[in-house]
Amino acid sequence: MSAADGGAAAPPDTTLDRLLRILGPFDADHRELTVAALVRRAALPLPTAYRWVDRLSQAELLERDADGRIRPGLRLWEIASRAAPATSLSLVLLAFAPPGDAARFVERRSRVQEDGEPRLRASA
């Protein structure tokens, strides 16, 4: 039903809605995505997806590999780990590591940020 039919118009797509649509398609079966796959799974226009991927990559919330595939970035994991301290970040990160990848992620609590929160680093 649309506003023209006398029904309620769909609410506008907010910034938060778009952010969630960009991050939502990543799951255990889709750890890395091309921008084209992200566009399909997030139902966003291609130019919008590229703008969001570029900005989120600059903020280190997403990462791009040499082939242009994108995945959740380390900064996103750092933020999430603060909200769920009982979850081992290293186990979560290993679940999202590309199959066959020798990289191992560990929590490093040796370096503390100004706010007292541990800074997490990836190591090979």
ChimeraX commands (.cxc) that place a marker at each C-alpha (Angstrom):
marker #1 position 0.00,0.00,0.00 radius 0.5
marker #1 position 1.36,3.44,-0.86 radius 0.5
marker #1 position 0.59,6.99,0.27 radius 0.5
marker #1 position -1.28,7.48,-3.03 radius 0.5
marker #1 position -3.55,4.53,-2.12 radius 0.5
marker #1 position -4.32,6.10,1.25 radius 0.5
marker #1 position -1.83,3.90,3.09 radius 0.5
marker #1 position 1.22,4.97,5.01 radius 0.5
marker #1 position 4.30,5.79,2.98 radius 0.5
marker #1 position 7.38,3.70,3.66 radius 0.5
marker #1 position 9.72,5.48,6.06 radius 0.5
marker #1 position 12.78,7.01,4.39 radius 0.5
marker #1 position 16.01,5.05,4.37 radius 0.5
marker #1 position 18.02,6.58,7.20 radius 0.5
marker #1 position 21.79,6.63,7.52 radius 0.5
marker #1 position 21.59,3.93,10.17 radius 0.5
marker #1 position 19.38,1.81,7.90 radius 0.5
marker #1 position 21.99,2.01,5.14 radius 0.5
marker #1 position 24.84,1.22,7.51 radius 0.5
marker #1 position 23.00,-1.87,8.72 radius 0.5
marker #1 position 22.23,-2.87,5.14 radius 0.5
marker #1 position 25.95,-2.63,4.29 radius 0.5
marker #1 position 27.14,-4.61,7.31 radius 0.5
marker #1 position 24.24,-7.09,7.44 radius 0.5
marker #1 position 25.15,-9.28,4.45 radius 0.5
marker #1 position 28.34,-10.56,6.12 radius 0.5
marker #1 position 27.80,-13.87,7.90 radius 0.5
marker #1 position 29.50,-17.21,8.42 radius 0.5
marker #1 position 28.75,-18.23,4.82 radius 0.5
marker #1 position 29.65,-14.82,3.37 radius 0.5
marker #1 position 32.82,-13.70,5.15 radius 0.5
marker #1 position 34.04,-11.75,2.14 radius 0.5
marker #1 position 31.99,-10.15,-0.60 radius 0.5
marker #1 position 32.59,-8.33,-3.84 radius 0.5
marker #1 position 30.87,-4.96,-4.09 radius 0.5
marker #1 position 28.53,-6.49,-6.69 radius 0.5
marker #1 position 27.53,-9.26,-4.26 radius 0.5
marker #1 position 27.08,-6.70,-1.50 radius 0.5
marker #1 position 24.79,-4.65,-3.78 radius 0.5
marker #1 position 22.62,-7.72,-4.41 radius 0.5
marker #1 position 22.49,-8.82,-0.77 radius 0.5
marker #1 position 21.96,-5.30,0.64 radius 0.5
marker #1 position 19.54,-4.15,-2.10 radius 0.5
marker #1 position 21.36,-0.86,-2.51 radius 0.5
marker #1 position 22.20,1.07,-5.68 radius 0.5
marker #1 position 25.74,0.43,-6.93 radius 0.5
marker #1 position 26.96,4.06,-6.51 radius 0.5
marker #1 position 25.60,4.13,-2.93 radius 0.5
marker #1 position 27.34,0.86,-2.09 radius 0.5
marker #1 position 30.66,2.11,-3.50 radius 0.5
marker #1 position 30.43,5.35,-1.49 radius 0.5
marker #1 position 29.64,3.45,1.72 radius 0.5
marker #1 position 32.37,0.85,1.14 radius 0.5
marker #1 position 34.94,3.58,0.47 radius 0.5
marker #1 position 33.99,5.54,3.60 radius 0.5
marker #1 position 33.76,2.47,5.85 radius 0.5
marker #1 position 37.11,1.26,4.50 radius 0.5
marker #1 position 38.69,4.63,5.34 radius 0.5
marker #1 position 37.30,4.28,8.87 radius 0.5
marker #1 position 38.69,0.69,9.02 radius 0.5
marker #1 position 35.20,-0.71,9.62 radius 0.5
marker #1 position 35.58,-2.65,6.36 radius 0.5
marker #1 position 38.75,-3.94,4.68 radius 0.5
marker #1 position 39.50,-4.61,1.02 radius 0.5
marker #1 position 41.92,-7.23,-0.19 radius 0.5
marker #1 position 44.08,-7.03,-3.31 radius 0.5
marker #1 position 41.24,-8.53,-5.38 radius 0.5
marker #1 position 38.78,-5.89,-4.18 radius 0.5
marker #1 position 36.81,-8.26,-1.96 radius 0.5
marker #1 position 35.56,-6.65,1.24 radius 0.5
marker #1 position 35.20,-8.00,4.77 radius 0.5
marker #1 position 34.55,-6.59,8.24 radius 0.5
marker #1 position 37.54,-4.54,9.35 radius 0.5
marker #1 position 39.64,-4.73,12.48 radius 0.5
marker #1 position 38.20,-1.54,13.95 radius 0.5
marker #1 position 34.71,-3.04,13.78 radius 0.5
marker #1 position 35.98,-6.08,15.71 radius 0.5
marker #1 position 37.64,-3.81,18.28 radius 0.5
marker #1 position 34.38,-1.95,18.89 radius 0.5
marker #1 position 32.39,-5.18,19.09 radius 0.5
marker #1 position 34.88,-6.73,21.52 radius 0.5
marker #1 position 34.36,-3.86,23.96 radius 0.5
marker #1 position 30.62,-4.50,23.97 radius 0.5
marker #1 position 30.96,-8.27,24.49 radius 0.5
marker #1 position 33.96,-8.80,26.79 radius 0.5
marker #1 position 32.99,-12.40,27.54 radius 0.5
marker #1 position 33.47,-13.35,23.89 radius 0.5
marker #1 position 36.99,-14.15,22.87 radius 0.5
marker #1 position 37.78,-11.87,19.96 radius 0.5
marker #1 position 40.36,-14.28,18.62 radius 0.5
marker #1 position 37.77,-17.06,18.29 radius 0.5
marker #1 position 35.32,-14.76,16.53 radius 0.5
marker #1 position 37.99,-13.49,14.15 radius 0.5
marker #1 position 39.16,-17.01,13.35 radius 0.5
marker #1 position 35.60,-17.91,12.39 radius 0.5
marker #1 position 35.71,-15.12,9.80 radius 0.5
marker #1 position 39.25,-15.78,8.53 radius 0.5
marker #1 position 39.24,-16.87,4.88 radius 0.5
marker #1 position 39.34,-20.67,4.49 radius 0.5
marker #1 position 42.90,-21.95,4.22 radius 0.5
marker #1 position 44.32,-18.62,5.37 radius 0.5
marker #1 position 47.28,-19.08,7.68 radius 0.5
marker #1 position 46.67,-15.77,9.43 radius 0.5
marker #1 position 45.83,-15.98,13.10 radius 0.5
marker #1 position 44.32,-13.18,15.03 radius 0.5
marker #1 position 45.13,-12.63,18.66 radius 0.5
marker #1 position 44.18,-10.15,21.31 radius 0.5
marker #1 position 47.05,-8.05,22.52 radius 0.5
marker #1 position 46.54,-6.30,25.76 radius 0.5
marker #1 position 50.08,-4.99,26.01 radius 0.5
marker #1 position 49.18,-1.63,24.51 radius 0.5
marker #1 position 46.47,0.38,26.20 radius 0.5
marker #1 position 44.76,3.34,24.56 radius 0.5
marker #1 position 44.31,6.67,26.30 radius 0.5
marker #1 position 40.77,5.70,27.36 radius 0.5
marker #1 position 42.12,2.59,29.11 radius 0.5
marker #1 position 40.67,0.20,26.55 radius 0.5
marker #1 position 43.01,-2.43,25.14 radius 0.5
marker #1 position 44.04,-1.93,21.53 radius 0.5
marker #1 position 43.66,-5.11,19.56 radius 0.5
marker #1 position 46.03,-6.03,16.75 radius 0.5
marker #1 position 46.04,-8.72,14.10 radius 0.5
marker #1 position 49.14,-10.81,13.76 radius 0.5
marker #1 position 50.18,-13.50,11.33 radius 0.5
marker link #1:1,2 radius 0.2
marker link #1:2,3 radius 0.2
marker link #1:3,4 radius 0.2
marker link #1:4,5 radius 0.2
marker link #1:5,6 radius 0.2
marker link #1:6,7 radius 0.2
marker link #1:7,8 radius 0.2
marker link #1:8,9 radius 0.2
marker link #1:9,10 radius 0.2
marker link #1:10,11 radius 0.2
marker link #1:11,12 radius 0.2
marker link #1:12,13 radius 0.2
marker link #1:13,14 radius 0.2
marker link #1:14,15 radius 0.2
marker link #1:15,16 radius 0.2
marker link #1:16,17 radius 0.2
marker link #1:17,18 radius 0.2
marker link #1:18,19 radius 0.2
marker link #1:19,20 radius 0.2
marker link #1:20,21 radius 0.2
marker link #1:21,22 radius 0.2
marker link #1:22,23 radius 0.2
marker link #1:23,24 radius 0.2
marker link #1:24,25 radius 0.2
marker link #1:25,26 radius 0.2
marker link #1:26,27 radius 0.2
marker link #1:27,28 radius 0.2
marker link #1:28,29 radius 0.2
marker link #1:29,30 radius 0.2
marker link #1:30,31 radius 0.2
marker link #1:31,32 radius 0.2
marker link #1:32,33 radius 0.2
marker link #1:33,34 radius 0.2
marker link #1:34,35 radius 0.2
marker link #1:35,36 radius 0.2
marker link #1:36,37 radius 0.2
marker link #1:37,38 radius 0.2
marker link #1:38,39 radius 0.2
marker link #1:39,40 radius 0.2
marker link #1:40,41 radius 0.2
marker link #1:41,42 radius 0.2
marker link #1:42,43 radius 0.2
marker link #1:43,44 radius 0.2
marker link #1:44,45 radius 0.2
marker link #1:45,46 radius 0.2
marker link #1:46,47 radius 0.2
marker link #1:47,48 radius 0.2
marker link #1:48,49 radius 0.2
marker link #1:49,50 radius 0.2
marker link #1:50,51 radius 0.2
marker link #1:51,52 radius 0.2
marker link #1:52,53 radius 0.2
marker link #1:53,54 radius 0.2
marker link #1:54,55 radius 0.2
marker link #1:55,56 radius 0.2
marker link #1:56,57 radius 0.2
marker link #1:57,58 radius 0.2
marker link #1:58,59 radius 0.2
marker link #1:59,60 radius 0.2
marker link #1:60,61 radius 0.2
marker link #1:61,62 radius 0.2
marker link #1:62,63 radius 0.2
marker link #1:63,64 radius 0.2
marker link #1:64,65 radius 0.2
marker link #1:65,66 radius 0.2
marker link #1:66,67 radius 0.2
marker link #1:67,68 radius 0.2
marker link #1:68,69 radius 0.2
marker link #1:69,70 radius 0.2
marker link #1:70,71 radius 0.2
marker link #1:71,72 radius 0.2
marker link #1:72,73 radius 0.2
marker link #1:73,74 radius 0.2
marker link #1:74,75 radius 0.2
marker link #1:75,76 radius 0.2
marker link #1:76,77 radius 0.2
marker link #1:77,78 radius 0.2
marker link #1:78,79 radius 0.2
marker link #1:79,80 radius 0.2
marker link #1:80,81 radius 0.2
marker link #1:81,82 radius 0.2
marker link #1:82,83 radius 0.2
marker link #1:83,84 radius 0.2
marker link #1:84,85 radius 0.2
marker link #1:85,86 radius 0.2
marker link #1:86,87 radius 0.2
marker link #1:87,88 radius 0.2
marker link #1:88,89 radius 0.2
marker link #1:89,90 radius 0.2
marker link #1:90,91 radius 0.2
marker link #1:91,92 radius 0.2
marker link #1:92,93 radius 0.2
marker link #1:93,94 radius 0.2
marker link #1:94,95 radius 0.2
marker link #1:95,96 radius 0.2
marker link #1:96,97 radius 0.2
marker link #1:97,98 radius 0.2
marker link #1:98,99 radius 0.2
marker link #1:99,100 radius 0.2
marker link #1:100,101 radius 0.2
marker link #1:101,102 radius 0.2
marker link #1:102,103 radius 0.2
marker link #1:103,104 radius 0.2
marker link #1:104,105 radius 0.2
marker link #1:105,106 radius 0.2
marker link #1:106,107 radius 0.2
marker link #1:107,108 radius 0.2
marker link #1:108,109 radius 0.2
marker link #1:109,110 radius 0.2
marker link #1:110,111 radius 0.2
marker link #1:111,112 radius 0.2
marker link #1:112,113 radius 0.2
marker link #1:113,114 radius 0.2
marker link #1:114,115 radius 0.2
marker link #1:115,116 radius 0.2
marker link #1:116,117 radius 0.2
marker link #1:117,118 radius 0.2
marker link #1:118,119 radius 0.2
marker link #1:119,120 radius 0.2
marker link #1:120,121 radius 0.2
marker link #1:121,122 radius 0.2
marker link #1:122,123 radius 0.2
marker link #1:123,124 radius 0.2
view
